[in-house]
């Protein structure tokens, strides 16, 4: 699964989410969207240590 799949699913779930969980869900969506913009398509299989060293 890639970020775009998870973002789409989370946005669909957001419709049915309790008001108490909206902030956390919105945060998760924002994080995945930022990873996507930064070129990290599959964060669970990304070695962030090597990404840090490249900067």
WOSULTA-V774082 format. One record per pair of residues at least 12 apart in sequence whose C-alpha atoms are under 7 Angstrom apart, sorted by the first residue. I is the first residue (numbers start at 1). J is the second residue. D is the distance in whole Angstrom. If there is no record, write none. Layout:
i=I j=J d=D
i=I j=J d=D
//
This chain:
i=2 j=41 d=6
i=2 j=42 d=5
i=3 j=32 d=6
i=3 j=36 d=6
i=3 j=41 d=6
i=3 j=42 d=6
i=7 j=29 d=6
i=7 j=32 d=7
i=10 j=29 d=7
//
